[in-house]
Amino acid sequence: MKTELLGQEKNIVKVKVDFDAEEIAASLNEAIQALSLKVRVPGFRNGRVPRKVIEMRFGRDNLYKEALSQILTKAATQIAGDYDLEAIAPPSYNNASQIREGEPLSCELFFEVSPEVSLPELQDIEVEKLRVNVTDEMLHDTVEKFRKNLLELNPVERAAGEGDVVSMTSVVHILNPDGNVKETESPETYAVDLSASLTRAEVKDALLGKSKGDAASAEFVVEPDFQNQKLAGKRLRYDMTIKEVQEKVLPEMGPKFYKQMLDPQGDAVFETEDVFRAELTRRMAANLEGKFLAQAIDEAVSRIMDASGVEVSGTLLRQQIEFEWKRDDEELKKRLGMSLEEYLHKNSISPGQYMKDLLGKAESTVKRELVLEELAKKFEVEVTEEEISAELTTIAQVLNAEPMKIRSTYYRNEDLMTQLVSGLRHRKAAWALREKVRIKEVDELSRPAPTEAEGQAQVKEE
């Protein structure tokens, strides 16, 4: 076999390959032997079926196609090694349809390789990072949020007021347009938080001022896009019987609360509010520093993506689109009990618009992965066994699964392990940018970052 590199256009490498007649004959013999092992013909042992019988059973053209497939598969593997090609899909070919026994064959193979990524000068990249400033308001909001998580509900012998929780038995009636009852649901007993934003105003107004044993009624029209399709768009009447009124009791500020919030399992002691506030401030500042630095690094990766000039198409983009489509479909089935097609139809979203949005997301994701991979190569990033083990432990904790079971699953599945290692390499490469690009601290970003609200910080130590 002789090969010649003809050139490259974008991420398609073109290689000419010539096979002599002896190579074609050998490939035909291998194809005949392979088919002889697959077919069962009465009177012949497996693998001993004569060529003429094989040709009669499969046809001479199919025999040639099998021989062509075998010889091109072997050639592609050798060419990829000879020219150091990292193909991302099996090669295509042309001018190979005239394979004939006793004659040489010449054809061209087209290898799709990863798009070339040209990294800019990293020291020329400047990004902004918010300066950490833990305010009294942020401290107060964080403490109050934690206090609410520890609140207790105490029964009271009085009328329900703002902020109370009402336990009740409710019967839901579906009404006709004339207001008469069309259908009645089974009674249900549950609690309603009168301060919750999701509590319907009609229900809240009906319960305010009511005491244990009182009856209340609320009537309203359900939104057309309500998740329960049986009730969507219908007029309902809730007939409610109050079982109990409970008031919320927040834990008092003091050493016991301070320990619950900052060190519930440890030996630390926080005797005064000043000591508590100082430690909470330190932890929130550290958390926000990491968060703001992560935002800056993410912005740096985006700037590098824009400057890299990488173009995405073909197999990588198609695979990402298929992955995201499948992920959306599975998530909707799990969360709403409907397929992606049903969701798009119900919400009047055209498949064309969805695919346009999906294409943009997929293209950005592939570009990001390509840039991070190039950075990982540039920084010679390696992933250690200890890092893999720590990541598997984290995955087990998130999934609430046995660590050994997670380890076994990943080590037995090559694709899963490859994805995990690739993700670790890319995260390390991105984190290394903090030493490579210029990071400017500012009090306000020149363009908003897609982040959660400030102050929503985790206060327990990592």
Helices and strands as residue ranges (DSSP letters): E 2-9, E 12-19, H 21-38, H 51-58, H 60-82, E 92-94, E 105-112, G 122-124, E 126-130, H 136-149, E 152-156, E 165-175, E 181-184, E 188-193, H 201-207, E 215-221, E 235-249, H 255-262, H 273-308, H 314-335, H 340-346, H 351-378, H 385-399, H 403-412, H 414-432, G 433-435, E 438-442
